[in-house]
């Protein structure tokens, strides 16, 4: 795999008068995986590398044969969790996530979801893992990146009917958000689609798409987001915050449209009644107790 340097072309010269040659322009630089800086003109020929260097000149390489991931590795940049997950070996689950990213990542970005550095891959994968959780809605909890990676590596085949329902869920979610843009408006908290928003909205549409009309589905999506924003200023991927969404979903499961109230989405800013306790905070089981008190 070879990358070609950007620079003026020239003929190969063997070292002669280094002082006079130092004023020449940079010639061609062929290399495999290293950036070369030279202090004087010199010529080197080996089986794999042949280059010319110029005084205090750095070759500006055009990496045409490298993937974005390998470029970051070449430059010493660490991959984030989403990029590591995306680089895993193909499995049925991995393939489905790739398909959903290809079909819907651009639409989600246009609606306010930040998919920088493959965030869409991670959170679409997380939404599928949450959907497949066999526990009742109110009992589900946030998973770690390690658990998510293990889940993605599972080679078990996916039910074709389930895959079709997931694909329809994402299409219906995007279509609903486009048709009813007011359902994305909130009166407090983040106005964009947070990662936990995306996961929980997908779960809502997957579970209730046959039970609610299009307009009431839009109402439910807005009420879902406001249910969390009425309880916390920050929306992080952790069980404590996920619990605020799950309380509303559990209520919607038991009461149907009655959980939405008589009004439209614009009237659903009131806090959701907490008739079911959200999941408790994760407790520390070991280590030194942490205190936030001032000394």
Buried (B, 14 or more C-beta within 10 A) or exposed (E): EEBBBEBEEEEEEEEEEEEEBBEBEBBBBBBEEEBBEBEEBBBEEEEEBBBBBBBEBBBEBEBEEBEEBBEBEBEEEEBBBBBBBBEEEEBBBBEBBBBBBEBBBEBBBEBBBBBEBBBBBBBBBBBBBBBEEEEEBBEBBBBEBEEBBEBBEEEEEBEEEBBEEBBEBBBBBBEBBEEBEEBBEBEEBBEEBBBBBBBBBBBBBBBBBEEBEEBBBBBBBBBBBBBBBBBEEEBEBBBBBBBBBBBBBBBBBEEEBEBBEEEBBEEBBEEBEEEBEBBEEEEEEEEEEEEEEEE
